[in-house]
Each structure stands twice: as C-alpha cells, then as structure tokens.
Amino acid sequence: MTTSTQQAAPRSGGADHTVAEIVQQPAVWREVGAIVTGARTALDAFLGPLLAERELRIVLTGAGTSAFAGEVVRDALARTTGRRVDAVSTTDIVADPRAAFPDDVPTLLVSFARSGDSPESVAATRLAEQVLGRVHHLVITCNSAGHLARTHGENAASHVLLMPAAANDQGFAMTSSFTSMLLASLLAFGATGAEGVEAAAVAAEHLTSGGLDPAIDALLARRPERLVYLGSSSALKGLAQESALKLLELTGGALVASSESSLGFRHGPKSVLNERTTVVVYVSNDPYTRRYDLDIIAELRAGLAPGSVVAVTASPDGLSEDGTWTLPGLAGADDAVLALPAVITAQLVALRSSLAHGITPDNPFPSGEVNRVVQGVTVHPLPERGIA
C-alpha cells in the first residue's frame, strides 16, 4: 500500500482489513483466474446448453456494490455471448418481480453476492423461480457458508462459483469481493482471458505500491466537500456509481458523492459543482465514446480551479499531464477490464478520505445504522396473479 496510507492506518485504529483487502487485489485476481480455469469444464457443461438457446435472457443481479458489478460487465457479456443481457438489482427484483421478469423466456440469473446472506439475494432467486417457467442460476459468491451458496450448491439447475477465501472482505466496504466477482463473470463467459487478468493485475500493482500517492495527496489537499464520478460507456458509468458509493460508505456520508455519464452530467447534475467540488472522469478506451469524456474534461477544466478535474485513463493522449492518472498497459482493453484497476483509484481516495476525517474504514458506522450485511428487510410473499 502507499506509504502515507500505511502510516495513517495504524493510528486510525480500524483500517487493517480495508487496507489489506485493497492491497491484495492483484494476487486475488490471479487466484480467480486459476479458479475459473480449473472450473472450465464444469462451467462449459453448465453454460453451453443455455447459451445455445437464442431466446436466452441473462440477468445480472446483486444489491449495492454487487449490482454495480453487473452494470460494469453487462455490455461485455452481451457482446461475447450474443444474447440479451440485463443488469437488474435484487432490490428491484424483490420489490417488483414481474416487472423484472416481464417475459417468460429461458433465463439465466447470475447472482453476485459477497456473503450470500442478505435477504434480497436469496429472495431474488426464489422469486425468479416463482415468476418464470424456466430459470437457471449462476451464483458467484465469496462465502461458501452463505445462504445463497448453500441453497444452490446441490441444485441441478444451478452452478456455484466460489471466489478465493480472501475475497470475502471482512471490512465494511466491498473491495476485493467486488473486483473478484466482476472478473470471475468476465472469465466465466469468455469476455476476457489470462492476458486480461495479468494486464489488470500489473496495472493494479502500480497503484497499490504507491504509484498514485502524490496525485491522491494533491486531491485531498484541496479538502473537497463533494466528489463527482463520471463515465460514458456502460461499464464505466457502472464503475462511477460504485466509486461514489465507496466514498459515501467509507466516509460515513461525511463527503457528498454522486455519479453520472459524461453527457448526462450537463442535464441538471452539473448543479452540484462549486469551488469545493472535485470531478473524476473515467476515460473510455472506445475511440468514439472517449471523445465525449475528453469533451467534458476540457469543459470542466476551463471553468473550475486547477486540480479540480481528474482524468483516469489507460491512454493519456489528448490530455494534459497535470490531473491525469494513467493506468499502464491497458490501452485497448475492454472498459470492463479497465474498470478493475480503475476502481482501485476510487478505493484509495475513499480510504484516505475516511482516515482524514477521523473515521474507521473497517466500520464507518459503529452505532450500527448501516451494516456490512443488510438487516431489517422483510420479504413479503408474492401473491398469485389476480389475487390482491
């Protein structure tokens, strides 16, 4: 980890898990690659017949950070499989399952879950079975003892893909778990391979070994009150959502964070800007989409104070050196792969912001108003159609 973070964490008395779980990600990703390679035969036997069906709909689901994993990989999986792929959160499925599954078509529900014990995770799979005539489940989870893994472990219509034990984050915020499950889904469906794992891991090692220390120091020295994350492609917009959530979580809401697309930001959300706002733009590797990211960066840099706009990119072409954070070795990578090391920049900013505000990142809510595993959810029985 960065020198400044290593020094701050022990004094904070509550960052050990979060620091370790951010730093370990390159090693964990390589382990994920080995796990999926070892499971390849079983995965192909499970997925092959399903993907052969032209009417198959793939639904990526999870809650909070797990839902954003689906947003990040959705387009990559759609391109790879040639099938309809939608990202629908478990919270939306539970609240309105018939709207989430409007067409009774063969469906593969891909569930992302760190613990697999949140009420919505299990309920979403059960409601899918209640509403749909035919549904299979791919469960990607970090907890072999979780309710979701146990429920689907012996189900012939399910396949459980377990992440490395280290990915079951013990800190409050999802870090290793998010990136591990995201990567596992890309590998499982063939949207990336060993070369993508290694490229992402090498870029991440640059970040976790202090490659961005001076840049993050400069960002925090401005003492921002608001941070905005922008991304234009589907993958990077999902990443922007996760980045904003990470900052909110680890600072216990002390910093205001929001997210949007680069084009959508002009349509009202731009109102958040003031002299204490920092904007981080994830720059797409797609040449066409990239133009819109560069446009918003130029526009914002022209109107905001120096240092207020950060570009996170695999290629610095067309960008000034100041305020540009480069992820080495990933030029040309799919944006879903780019998201793996890119999110570490947000994790580091959130961690360092938490420490700067005197908050304990491992448990930003010691009074329990927000929990590591969601509590207080009542899952109501779904009545049959026509029954009030």
Beta strands, then each sheet from edge to edge (+ up, - down):
strand 1: 57-61
strand 2: 84-87
strand 3: 107-113
strand 4: 135-141
strand 5: 158-162
strand 6: 226-231
strand 7: 256-260
strand 8: 277-282
strand 9: 309-313
strand 10: 324-326
sheet 1: 2+ 1+ 3+ 4+ 5+
sheet 2: 7+ 6+ 8+ 9+ 10+
end
